[in-house]
Amino acid sequence: MSRTAISRRSAAAVSIGFVAALILGGCSSSSAAETGSLGSGIGSGVTTSSSALTSDNAAVSAASALLAQIPIKGRAPKTGYDRALFGTAWTDDVDVEFGHNGCDTRNDILARDLTALTYKDGNRCTVQTGTLEDQYTNTTIAFTRGQDTSSAVQIDHVVALSDAWQKGAQQLDTQTRTNLANDPRNLRAVDGPANQQKSDSDASSWLPPNRGYRCQYVAAQVEVKAAYRLWVTQAEHDTIAGILQDCTGTAPVQPATSPPLVTSKPIVTSAPAAAVTAPFKNCAAAKAAGAAPVRIGDPGYGAHLDGDGDGVACEK
């Protein structure tokens, strides 16, 4: 059986199990996403199995019930946010599905989401070509690895890392944030321009153009935010609840009012970096500015920085 087939079968099985657990358990406060302490990895209170909720009514209903457990708070300041606080980009050193399998996370997600795969020079990890049936735009995209072509398919964080930082991830330890950044439940291979348009928006300010996928999209955000004990804003909650209600035809459950779990460690912040208006001269300059890794679409990105043409420069 191919690596892709195994990944898809595993994802489907986990999704069914997740939904069944929510329904049978009545979404109680002792669910897997809420037990344990805020440590790193398995046993930390963060569930580690992958796959987003599916589009059937039972799954979306489960997401609606789970949304009621997510606290509603205001957005915290973005001060101090840095991509490096979520670990090395696409690291394999994580305690979530596909972690420690010898392949970087970006290629794991390409292998999971694309079909008709070929690999670079027989390499078992590096996806060279494939076809994406993009869920965000409902279009078919041919992927070919290269400096001028890789950006056609990008890996989206369903819950953007900047959004996560402002809604509770500041209080997580580094390993847990690294897990969040590489958790397959929070990652989708998608149309590059759509991903750039989304940027770090939450559901209240951006939704996939493909309306037929919005139920699954917001359900996945709920799953991730509950698993990592992040919160939502009022506008975000109301948008998600409205979409889920349209999907199921049932009124959303009354939301939670208790504040999220906090740690005793103070949050260390830093002054915001100077604005970047042109590509960095080299990776040393990008790292000195605290901007590495630099992604395609960022003002500091340049093809001369991206040796492997994967859309992420200065990642090492």
ZADO-1210 file (C-alpha; in nm, 4 decimals, padded with zeros to 6 digits):
<atoms>
<atom x="00.0000" y="00.0000" z="00.0000" code="MET" pos="1"/>
<atom x="00.1327" y="00.3455" z="-00.0882" code="SER" pos="2"/>
<atom x="00.2323" y="00.6055" z="00.1700" code="ARG" pos="3"/>
<atom x="-00.0538" y="00.8300" z="00.0518" code="THR" pos="4"/>
<atom x="-00.3135" y="00.5554" z="00.0784" code="ALA" pos="5"/>
<atom x="-00.2005" y="00.4751" z="00.4307" code="ILE" pos="6"/>
<atom x="-00.2212" y="00.8424" z="00.5302" code="SER" pos="7"/>
<atom x="-00.5711" y="00.8859" z="00.3891" code="ARG" pos="8"/>
<atom x="-00.6967" y="00.5661" z="00.5557" code="ARG" pos="9"/>
<atom x="-00.5452" y="00.6718" z="00.8885" code="SER" pos="10"/>
<atom x="-00.7016" y="01.0173" z="00.8622" code="ALA" pos="11"/>
<atom x="-01.0463" y="00.8759" z="00.7924" code="ALA" pos="12"/>
<atom x="-01.0289" y="00.6332" z="01.0836" code="ALA" pos="13"/>
<atom x="-00.9179" y="00.8982" z="01.3300" code="VAL" pos="14"/>
<atom x="-01.1891" y="01.1409" z="01.2170" code="SER" pos="15"/>
<atom x="-01.4603" y="00.8823" z="01.2765" code="ILE" pos="16"/>
<atom x="-01.3163" y="00.8025" z="01.6182" code="GLY" pos="17"/>
<atom x="-01.2979" y="01.1698" z="01.7139" code="PHE" pos="18"/>
<atom x="-01.6609" y="01.2322" z="01.6237" code="VAL" pos="19"/>
<atom x="-01.7810" y="00.9172" z="01.7989" code="ALA" pos="20"/>
<atom x="-01.5956" y="01.0133" z="02.1159" code="ALA" pos="21"/>
<atom x="-01.7547" y="01.3568" z="02.1175" code="LEU" pos="22"/>
<atom x="-02.1053" y="01.2245" z="02.0632" code="ILE" pos="23"/>
<atom x="-02.0856" y="00.9318" z="02.3056" code="LEU" pos="24"/>
<atom x="-01.9066" y="01.1381" z="02.5674" code="GLY" pos="25"/>
<atom x="-02.1524" y="01.4236" z="02.5458" code="GLY" pos="26"/>
<atom x="-01.8603" y="01.6641" z="02.4918" code="CYS" pos="27"/>
<atom x="-01.7931" y="01.6688" z="02.8651" code="SER" pos="28"/>
<atom x="-01.5052" y="01.8580" z="03.0231" code="SER" pos="29"/>
<atom x="-01.3147" y="01.5318" z="03.0590" code="SER" pos="30"/>
<atom x="-01.2744" y="01.4873" z="02.6826" code="SER" pos="31"/>
<atom x="-00.9303" y="01.4159" z="02.5398" code="ALA" pos="32"/>
<atom x="-00.8856" y="01.7713" z="02.4213" code="ALA" pos="33"/>
<atom x="-00.9261" y="01.9106" z="02.7709" code="GLU" pos="34"/>
<atom x="-00.7625" y="01.6699" z="03.0141" code="THR" pos="35"/>
<atom x="-00.4060" y="01.6877" z="03.1360" code="GLY" pos="36"/>
<atom x="-00.1707" y="01.9790" z="03.1874" code="SER" pos="37"/>
<atom x="-00.0182" y="02.2191" z="02.9384" code="LEU" pos="38"/>
<atom x="00.3044" y="02.0336" z="02.8828" code="GLY" pos="39"/>
<atom x="00.4544" y="01.9174" z="02.5562" code="SER" pos="40"/>
<atom x="00.3692" y="01.6132" z="02.3500" code="GLY" pos="41"/>
<atom x="00.1613" y="01.3141" z="02.4414" code="ILE" pos="42"/>
<atom x="-00.0096" y="01.3401" z="02.7779" code="GLY" pos="43"/>
<atom x="00.0093" y="01.7194" z="02.7725" code="SER" pos="44"/>
<atom x="-00.3628" y="01.7832" z="02.7377" code="GLY" pos="45"/>
<atom x="-00.3259" y="01.8219" z="02.3606" code="VAL" pos="46"/>
<atom x="-00.4620" y="01.5385" z="02.1496" code="THR" pos="47"/>
<atom x="-00.2168" y="01.4158" z="01.8881" code="THR" pos="48"/>
<atom x="-00.4210" y="01.2226" z="01.6299" code="SER" pos="49"/>
<atom x="-00.4770" y="01.3898" z="01.2928" code="SER" pos="50"/>
<atom x="-00.7495" y="01.4781" z="01.0415" code="SER" pos="51"/>
<atom x="-01.0117" y="01.7462" z="01.0443" code="ALA" pos="52"/>
<atom x="-01.3777" y="01.6826" z="01.1059" code="LEU" pos="53"/>
<atom x="-01.5670" y="01.5542" z="00.8038" code="THR" pos="54"/>
<atom x="-01.8642" y="01.7217" z="00.6394" code="SER" pos="55"/>
<atom x="-02.1427" y="01.4881" z="00.7558" code="ASP" pos="56"/>
<atom x="-02.4045" y="01.6230" z="00.9949" code="ASN" pos="57"/>
<atom x="-02.2847" y="01.4176" z="01.2921" code="ALA" pos="58"/>
<atom x="-01.9337" y="01.5615" z="01.2675" code="ALA" pos="59"/>
<atom x="-02.0509" y="01.9196" z="01.2275" code="VAL" pos="60"/>
<atom x="-02.2957" y="01.8764" z="01.5163" code="SER" pos="61"/>
<atom x="-02.0054" y="01.7540" z="01.7282" code="ALA" pos="62"/>
<atom x="-01.8095" y="02.0658" z="01.6322" code="ALA" pos="63"/>
<atom x="-02.1024" y="02.2843" z="01.7344" code="SER" pos="64"/>
<atom x="-02.1081" y="02.1215" z="02.0785" code="ALA" pos="65"/>
<atom x="-01.7305" y="02.1496" z="02.1101" code="LEU" pos="66"/>
<atom x="-01.7448" y="02.5193" z="02.0192" code="LEU" pos="67"/>
<atom x="-01.9479" y="02.5751" z="02.3359" code="ALA" pos="68"/>
<atom x="-01.6466" y="02.4649" z="02.5412" code="GLN" pos="69"/>
<atom x="-01.4092" y="02.7191" z="02.3853" code="ILE" pos="70"/>
<atom x="-01.3852" y="03.0405" z="02.5898" code="PRO" pos="71"/>
<atom x="-01.4699" y="03.3755" z="02.4311" code="ILE" pos="72"/>
<atom x="-01.2187" y="03.6518" z="02.4975" code="LYS" pos="73"/>
<atom x="-01.0689" y="03.9540" z="02.3282" code="GLY" pos="74"/>
<atom x="-00.7683" y="03.9262" z="02.1012" code="ARG" pos="75"/>
<atom x="-00.4396" y="03.9675" z="02.2911" code="ALA" pos="76"/>
<atom x="-00.1683" y="04.1975" z="02.1497" code="PRO" pos="77"/>
<atom x="00.0485" y="04.0570" z="01.8727" code="LYS" pos="78"/>
<atom x="00.3526" y="04.2013" z="02.0485" code="THR" pos="79"/>
<atom x="00.6339" y="03.9491" z="02.0718" code="GLY" pos="80"/>
<atom x="00.5031" y="03.7195" z="01.7987" code="TYR" pos="81"/>
<atom x="00.7741" y="03.5475" z="01.5979" code="ASP" pos="82"/>
<atom x="00.7384" y="03.2423" z="01.3749" code="ARG" pos="83"/>
<atom x="01.0473" y="03.0974" z="01.5440" code="ALA" pos="84"/>
<atom x="00.8465" y="03.0682" z="01.8680" code="LEU" pos="85"/>
<atom x="00.6593" y="02.7830" z="01.6960" code="PHE" pos="86"/>
<atom x="00.9778" y="02.5889" z="01.6263" code="GLY" pos="87"/>
<atom x="01.1765" y="02.5244" z="01.3108" code="THR" pos="88"/>
<atom x="00.9523" y="02.5402" z="01.0054" code="ALA" pos="89"/>
<atom x="00.8201" y="02.1959" z="00.9051" code="TRP" pos="90"/>
<atom x="01.0356" y="02.0121" z="01.1585" code="THR" pos="91"/>
<atom x="00.9895" y="01.6376" z="01.1945" code="ASP" pos="92"/>
<atom x="01.0737" y="01.6587" z="01.5655" code="ASP" pos="93"/>
<atom x="00.7142" y="01.6728" z="01.6904" code="VAL" pos="94"/>
<atom x="00.4752" y="01.4611" z="01.8963" code="ASP" pos="95"/>
<atom x="00.1871" y="01.4583" z="01.6474" code="VAL" pos="96"/>
<atom x="00.0999" y="01.2285" z="01.3589" code="GLU" pos="97"/>
<atom x="00.3807" y="01.1966" z="01.0999" code="PHE" pos="98"/>
<atom x="00.6319" y="01.3183" z="01.3602" code="GLY" pos="99"/>
<atom x="00.9684" y="01.1381" z="01.3619" code="HIS" pos="100"/>
<atom x="00.8941" y="00.9605" z="01.0330" code="ASN" pos="101"/>
<atom x="01.2052" y="01.0977" z="00.8615" code="GLY" pos="102"/>
<atom x="01.0170" y="01.3423" z="00.6357" code="CYS" pos="103"/>
<atom x="00.9514" y="01.7128" z="00.6881" code="ASP" pos="104"/>
<atom x="00.5941" y="01.8184" z="00.7614" code="THR" pos="105"/>
<atom x="00.5429" y="02.0073" z="00.4350" code="ARG" pos="106"/>
<atom x="00.6134" y="01.6970" z="00.2290" code="ASN" pos="107"/>
<atom x="00.4002" y="01.4864" z="00.4638" code="ASP" pos="108"/>
<atom x="00.1001" y="01.7113" z="00.3929" code="ILE" pos="109"/>
<atom x="00.1670" y="01.7219" z="00.0188" code="LEU" pos="110"/>
<atom x="00.1783" y="01.3408" z="00.0203" code="ALA" pos="111"/>
<atom x="-00.1467" y="01.3261" z="00.2178" code="ARG" pos="112"/>
<atom x="-00.3455" y="01.5785" z="00.0135" code="ASP" pos="113"/>
<atom x="-00.2186" y="01.5353" z="-00.3429" code="LEU" pos="114"/>
<atom x="-00.2787" y="01.2489" z="-00.5835" code="THR" pos="115"/>
<atom x="-00.0760" y="01.1113" z="-00.8770" code="ALA" pos="116"/>
<atom x="00.2408" y="01.1690" z="-00.6755" code="LEU" pos="117"/>
<atom x="00.5976" y="01.1420" z="-00.7969" code="THR" pos="118"/>
<atom x="00.9011" y="01.1837" z="-00.5746" code="TYR" pos="119"/>
<atom x="01.2299" y="01.3626" z="-00.6356" code="LYS" pos="120"/>
<atom x="01.5012" y="01.1251" z="-00.7583" code="ASP" pos="121"/>
<atom x="01.3358" y="00.8302" z="-00.5888" code="GLY" pos="122"/>
<atom x="01.3453" y="01.0095" z="-00.2519" code="ASN" pos="123"/>
<atom x="01.0703" y="00.8667" z="-00.0330" code="ARG" pos="124"/>
<atom x="00.9914" y="01.2084" z="00.1178" code="CYS" pos="125"/>
<atom x="01.0312" y="01.4904" z="-00.1333" code="THR" pos="126"/>
<atom x="00.7185" y="01.5285" z="-00.3471" code="VAL" pos="127"/>
<atom x="00.8167" y="01.6333" z="-00.6990" code="GLN" pos="128"/>
<atom x="00.4780" y="01.6476" z="-00.8729" code="THR" pos="129"/>
<atom x="00.1155" y="01.5790" z="-00.7949" code="GLY" pos="130"/>
<atom x="-00.2422" y="01.6950" z="-00.8403" code="THR" pos="131"/>
<atom x="-00.4390" y="01.8896" z="-00.5811" code="LEU" pos="132"/>
<atom x="-00.8181" y="01.8992" z="-00.5734" code="GLU" pos="133"/>
<atom x="-00.8196" y="02.2258" z="-00.3822" code="ASP" pos="134"/>
<atom x="-01.0906" y="02.2463" z="-00.1184" code="GLN" pos="135"/>
<atom x="-01.0609" y="02.6224" z="-00.0682" code="TYR" pos="136"/>
<atom x="-01.1314" y="02.7170" z="-00.4309" code="THR" pos="137"/>
<atom x="-01.2872" y="02.3967" z="-00.5699" code="ASN" pos="138"/>
<atom x="-01.0285" y="02.3897" z="-00.8483" code="THR" pos="139"/>
<atom x="-00.7720" y="02.1369" z="-00.9697" code="THR" pos="140"/>
<atom x="-00.4081" y="02.2462" z="-00.9427" code="ILE" pos="141"/>
<atom x="-00.1058" y="02.0729" z="-01.0924" code="ALA" pos="142"/>
<atom x="00.1899" y="02.0855" z="-00.8537" code="PHE" pos="143"/>
<atom x="00.5504" y="02.0809" z="-00.9731" code="THR" pos="144"/>
<atom x="00.8371" y="02.1462" z="-00.7334" code="ARG" pos="145"/>
<atom x="01.0588" y="02.4367" z="-00.8342" code="GLY" pos="146"/>
<atom x="01.1492" y="02.7963" z="-00.7534" code="GLN" pos="147"/>
<atom x="00.8878" y="02.9346" z="-00.9915" code="ASP" pos="148"/>
<atom x="00.6198" y="02.6683" z="-00.9446" code="THR" pos="149"/>
<atom x="00.6114" y="02.5405" z="-00.5844" code="SER" pos="150"/>
<atom x="00.4098" y="02.8388" z="-00.4638" code="SER" pos="151"/>
<atom x="00.1060" y="02.7289" z="-00.6675" code="ALA" pos="152"/>
<atom x="00.0336" y="02.4868" z="-00.3823" code="VAL" pos="153"/>
<atom x="00.1026" y="02.6085" z="-00.0284" code="GLN" pos="154"/>
<atom x="00.0455" y="02.4587" z="00.3151" code="ILE" pos="155"/>
<atom x="-00.2100" y="02.6557" z="00.5146" code="ASP" pos="156"/>
<atom x="-00.2323" y="02.6609" z="00.8921" code="HIS" pos="157"/>
<atom x="-00.6098" y="02.6347" z="00.9355" code="VAL" pos="158"/>
<atom x="-00.5656" y="02.8214" z="01.2629" code="VAL" pos="159"/>
<atom x="-00.3002" y="03.0738" z="01.1633" code="ALA" pos="160"/>
<atom x="-00.0026" y="03.0826" z="01.3978" code="LEU" pos="161"/>
<atom x="-00.0274" y="03.4578" z="01.4531" code="SER" pos="162"/>
<atom x="-00.3960" y="03.4165" z="01.5374" code="ASP" pos="163"/>
<atom x="-00.3090" y="03.1325" z="01.7753" code="ALA" pos="164"/>
<atom x="-00.0434" y="03.3504" z="01.9413" code="TRP" pos="165"/>
<atom x="-00.3006" y="03.6201" z="02.0128" code="GLN" pos="166"/>
<atom x="-00.5540" y="03.3706" z="02.1483" code="LYS" pos="167"/>
<atom x="-00.3663" y="03.1590" z="02.3970" code="GLY" pos="168"/>
<atom x="-00.0547" y="03.0147" z="02.2336" code="ALA" pos="169"/>
<atom x="00.1610" y="03.2687" z="02.4183" code="GLN" pos="170"/>
<atom x="00.0887" y="03.0579" z="02.7254" code="GLN" pos="171"/>
<atom x="00.1995" y="02.7280" z="02.5696" code="LEU" pos="172"/>
<atom x="00.5526" y="02.5934" z="02.5951" code="ASP" pos="173"/>
<atom x="00.7737" y="02.5813" z="02.2862" code="THR" pos="174"/>
<atom x="00.7262" y="02.2110" z="02.2149" code="GLN" pos="175"/>
<atom x="00.3477" y="02.2394" z="02.2293" code="THR" pos="176"/>
<atom x="00.3568" y="02.5393" z="01.9947" code="ARG" pos="177"/>
<atom x="00.5823" y="02.3389" z="01.7620" code="THR" pos="178"/>
<atom x="00.3298" y="02.0550" z="01.7699" code="ASN" pos="179"/>
<atom x="00.0536" y="02.3026" z="01.6816" code="LEU" pos="180"/>
<atom x="00.2516" y="02.4357" z="01.3841" code="ALA" pos="181"/>
<atom x="00.3034" y="02.0831" z="01.2485" code="ASN" pos="182"/>
<atom x="-00.0183" y="01.9083" z="01.3530" code="ASP" pos="183"/>
<atom x="-00.1818" y="01.7547" z="01.0417" code="PRO" pos="184"/>
<atom x="-00.5229" y="01.8506" z="01.1805" code="ARG" pos="185"/>
<atom x="-00.4190" y="02.2141" z="01.1399" code="ASN" pos="186"/>
<atom x="-00.2638" y="02.1825" z="00.7944" code="LEU" pos="187"/>
<atom x="-00.4053" y="02.1736" z="00.4414" code="ARG" pos="188"/>
<atom x="-00.2382" y="02.1796" z="00.1012" code="ALA" pos="189"/>
<atom x="-00.4245" y="02.4606" z="-00.0744" code="VAL" pos="190"/>
<atom x="-00.4251" y="02.7088" z="-00.3595" code="ASP" pos="191"/>
<atom x="-00.1314" y="02.9468" z="-00.3079" code="GLY" pos="192"/>
<atom x="-00.3117" y="03.2754" z="-00.3846" code="PRO" pos="193"/>
<atom x="-00.6024" y="03.1797" z="-00.1559" code="ALA" pos="194"/>
<atom x="-00.3563" y="03.1083" z="00.1244" code="ASN" pos="195"/>
<atom x="-00.1894" y="03.4458" z="00.0733" code="GLN" pos="196"/>
<atom x="-00.5274" y="03.6177" z="00.0762" code="GLN" pos="197"/>
<atom x="-00.6177" y="03.4512" z="00.4049" code="LYS" pos="198"/>
<atom x="-00.2873" y="03.5487" z="00.5715" code="SER" pos="199"/>
<atom x="-00.3438" y="03.5278" z="00.9504" code="ASP" pos="200"/>
<atom x="-00.7204" y="03.5882" z="00.9429" code="SER" pos="201"/>
<atom x="-00.9653" y="03.4050" z="01.1645" code="ASP" pos="202"/>
<atom x="-01.3122" y="03.2910" z="01.0550" code="ALA" pos="203"/>
<atom x="-01.4674" y="03.6322" z="01.1193" code="SER" pos="204"/>
<atom x="-01.2534" y="03.7972" z="00.8508" code="SER" pos="205"/>
<atom x="-01.1815" y="03.5196" z="00.5977" code="TRP" pos="206"/>
<atom x="-01.3542" y="03.2045" z="00.4769" code="LEU" pos="207"/>
<atom x="-01.2754" y="02.9775" z="00.1799" code="PRO" pos="208"/>
<atom x="-01.4262" y="03.1040" z="-00.1476" code="PRO" pos="209"/>
<atom x="-01.5695" y="02.7538" z="-00.1931" code="ASN" pos="210"/>
<atom x="-01.8865" y="02.7792" z="00.0159" code="ARG" pos="211"/>
<atom x="-01.9294" y="02.4027" z="00.0041" code="GLY" pos="212"/>
<atom x="-01.6186" y="02.3594" z="00.2192" code="TYR" pos="213"/>
<atom x="-01.6919" y="02.6187" z="00.4863" code="ARG" pos="214"/>
<atom x="-01.8596" y="02.3743" z="00.7259" code="CYS" pos="215"/>
<atom x="-01.5520" y="02.1516" z="00.7254" code="GLN" pos="216"/>
<atom x="-01.3180" y="02.4500" z="00.7466" code="TYR" pos="217"/>
<atom x="-01.4690" y="02.6037" z="01.0600" code="VAL" pos="218"/>
<atom x="-01.5182" y="02.2589" z="01.2162" code="ALA" pos="219"/>
<atom x="-01.1445" y="02.1989" z="01.1746" code="ALA" pos="220"/>
<atom x="-01.0689" y="02.5331" z="01.3410" code="GLN" pos="221"/>
<atom x="-01.2896" y="02.4354" z="01.6341" code="VAL" pos="222"/>
<atom x="-01.1136" y="02.0999" z="01.6675" code="GLU" pos="223"/>
<atom x="-00.7680" y="02.2592" z="01.6713" code="VAL" pos="224"/>
<atom x="-00.8576" y="02.5448" z="01.9062" code="LYS" pos="225"/>
<atom x="-01.0184" y="02.3049" z="02.1525" code="ALA" pos="226"/>
<atom x="-00.7248" y="02.0637" z="02.1369" code="ALA" pos="227"/>
<atom x="-00.4686" y="02.3360" z="02.2108" code="TYR" pos="228"/>
<atom x="-00.6876" y="02.5300" z="02.4566" code="ARG" pos="229"/>
<atom x="-00.7007" y="02.8449" z="02.2488" code="LEU" pos="230"/>
<atom x="-00.9888" y="03.0879" z="02.2640" code="TRP" pos="231"/>
<atom x="-01.2072" y="03.2701" z="02.0098" code="VAL" pos="232"/>
<atom x="-01.3270" y="03.6289" z="01.9873" code="THR" pos="233"/>
<atom x="-01.6980" y="03.7055" z="01.9993" code="GLN" pos="234"/>
<atom x="-01.7079" y="03.7857" z="01.6266" code="ALA" pos="235"/>
<atom x="-01.5201" y="03.4664" z="01.5467" code="GLU" pos="236"/>
<atom x="-01.7501" y="03.2564" z="01.7652" code="HIS" pos="237"/>
<atom x="-02.0627" y="03.4052" z="01.6096" code="ASP" pos="238"/>
<atom x="-01.9361" y="03.3460" z="01.2556" code="THR" pos="239"/>
<atom x="-01.8465" y="02.9836" z="01.3275" code="ILE" pos="240"/>
<atom x="-02.1714" y="02.9186" z="01.5149" code="ALA" pos="241"/>
<atom x="-02.3742" y="03.0654" z="01.2289" code="GLY" pos="242"/>
<atom x="-02.2011" y="02.8492" z="00.9693" code="ILE" pos="243"/>
<atom x="-02.2418" y="02.5348" z="01.1789" code="LEU" pos="244"/>
<atom x="-02.6089" y="02.6173" z="01.2342" code="GLN" pos="245"/>
<atom x="-02.6597" y="02.6537" z="00.8595" code="ASP" pos="246"/>
<atom x="-02.4901" y="02.3159" z="00.8105" code="CYS" pos="247"/>
<atom x="-02.7004" y="02.1282" z="01.0649" code="THR" pos="248"/>
<atom x="-03.0183" y="02.3329" z="01.0944" code="GLY" pos="249"/>
<atom x="-02.9861" y="02.3356" z="01.4746" code="THR" pos="250"/>
<atom x="-02.9184" y="02.6243" z="01.7092" code="ALA" pos="251"/>
<atom x="-02.5647" y="02.6439" z="01.8519" code="PRO" pos="252"/>
<atom x="-02.5025" y="02.5415" z="02.2121" code="VAL" pos="253"/>
<atom x="-02.4544" y="02.8204" z="02.4679" code="GLN" pos="254"/>
<atom x="-02.0841" y="02.9155" z="02.4654" code="PRO" pos="255"/>
<atom x="-01.8460" y="02.8725" z="02.7554" code="ALA" pos="256"/>
<atom x="-01.7740" y="03.1692" z="02.9790" code="THR" pos="257"/>
<atom x="-01.4768" y="03.0463" z="03.1816" code="SER" pos="258"/>
<atom x="-01.1318" y="03.1861" z="03.0974" code="PRO" pos="259"/>
<atom x="-00.8679" y="02.9628" z="02.9364" code="PRO" pos="260"/>
<atom x="-00.6062" y="02.7860" z="03.1422" code="LEU" pos="261"/>
<atom x="-00.3009" y="03.0035" z="03.2028" code="VAL" pos="262"/>
<atom x="00.0484" y="02.9222" z="03.3180" code="THR" pos="263"/>
<atom x="00.2445" y="03.0847" z="03.5954" code="SER" pos="264"/>
<atom x="00.5247" y="03.1849" z="03.3606" code="LYS" pos="265"/>
<atom x="00.5254" y="03.5515" z="03.2562" code="PRO" pos="266"/>
<atom x="00.4962" y="03.6311" z="02.8874" code="ILE" pos="267"/>
<atom x="00.8183" y="03.7783" z="02.7563" code="VAL" pos="268"/>
<atom x="00.7595" y="04.0312" z="02.4833" code="THR" pos="269"/>
<atom x="00.9900" y="04.2284" z="02.2617" code="SER" pos="270"/>
<atom x="00.9672" y="04.5487" z="02.0657" code="ALA" pos="271"/>
<atom x="00.8208" y="04.5066" z="01.7161" code="PRO" pos="272"/>
<atom x="01.0776" y="04.4682" z="01.4397" code="ALA" pos="273"/>
<atom x="01.1319" y="04.7368" z="01.1783" code="ALA" pos="274"/>
<atom x="00.9117" y="04.7059" z="00.8710" code="ALA" pos="275"/>
<atom x="01.0590" y="04.5028" z="00.5845" code="VAL" pos="276"/>
<atom x="00.9995" y="04.6547" z="00.2417" code="THR" pos="277"/>
<atom x="01.2344" y="04.4568" z="00.0145" code="ALA" pos="278"/>
<atom x="01.3801" y="04.1046" z="-00.0079" code="PRO" pos="279"/>
<atom x="01.6645" y="04.0351" z="00.2321" code="PHE" pos="280"/>
<atom x="02.0118" y="04.0348" z="00.0796" code="LYS" pos="281"/>
<atom x="02.0863" y="03.6952" z="00.2314" code="ASN" pos="282"/>
<atom x="01.9668" y="03.4573" z="00.5022" code="CYS" pos="283"/>
<atom x="02.2072" y="03.6052" z="00.7554" code="ALA" pos="284"/>
<atom x="02.0254" y="03.9373" z="00.7208" code="ALA" pos="285"/>
<atom x="01.6868" y="03.7661" z="00.7531" code="ALA" pos="286"/>
<atom x="01.7956" y="03.5872" z="01.0703" code="LYS" pos="287"/>
<atom x="01.9475" y="03.9039" z="01.2160" code="ALA" pos="288"/>
<atom x="01.6105" y="04.0746" z="01.1666" code="ALA" pos="289"/>
<atom x="01.4320" y="03.7855" z="01.3372" code="GLY" pos="290"/>
<atom x="01.2341" y="03.7161" z="01.0189" code="ALA" pos="291"/>
<atom x="01.3611" y="03.3678" z="00.9314" code="ALA" pos="292"/>
<atom x="01.2146" y="03.1493" z="00.7982" code="PRO" pos="293"/>
<atom x="01.0782" y="03.3778" z="00.5254" code="VAL" pos="294"/>
<atom x="00.7775" y="03.2566" z="00.3268" code="ARG" pos="295"/>
<atom x="00.6778" y="03.3397" z="-00.0251" code="ILE" pos="296"/>
<atom x="00.4458" y="03.6383" z="-00.0079" code="GLY" pos="297"/>
<atom x="00.6364" y="03.7931" z="00.2836" code="ASP" pos="298"/>
<atom x="00.8011" y="04.1270" z="00.1939" code="PRO" pos="299"/>
<atom x="01.1469" y="03.9911" z="00.2798" code="GLY" pos="300"/>
<atom x="01.1156" y="03.6823" z="00.0567" code="TYR" pos="301"/>
<atom x="01.3260" y="03.6420" z="-00.2563" code="GLY" pos="302"/>
<atom x="01.3862" y="03.3426" z="-00.4821" code="ALA" pos="303"/>
<atom x="01.7615" y="03.3810" z="-00.4235" code="HIS" pos="304"/>
<atom x="01.7022" y="03.2882" z="-00.0581" code="LEU" pos="305"/>
<atom x="01.4987" y="02.9756" z="-00.1368" code="ASP" pos="306"/>
<atom x="01.7509" y="02.7193" z="-00.2531" code="GLY" pos="307"/>
<atom x="01.5100" y="02.4255" z="-00.2689" code="ASP" pos="308"/>
<atom x="01.2242" y="02.6258" z="-00.4190" code="GLY" pos="309"/>
<atom x="00.9669" y="02.5119" z="-00.1642" code="ASP" pos="310"/>
<atom x="00.8346" y="02.8587" z="-00.0867" code="GLY" pos="311"/>
<atom x="01.0080" y="02.8731" z="00.2533" code="VAL" pos="312"/>
<atom x="01.3468" y="03.0464" z="00.2600" code="ALA" pos="313"/>
<atom x="01.6175" y="03.0509" z="00.5272" code="CYS" pos="314"/>
<atom x="01.4534" y="02.7681" z="00.7219" code="GLU" pos="315"/>
<atom x="01.7842" y="02.6200" z="00.8410" code="LYS" pos="316"/>
</atoms>
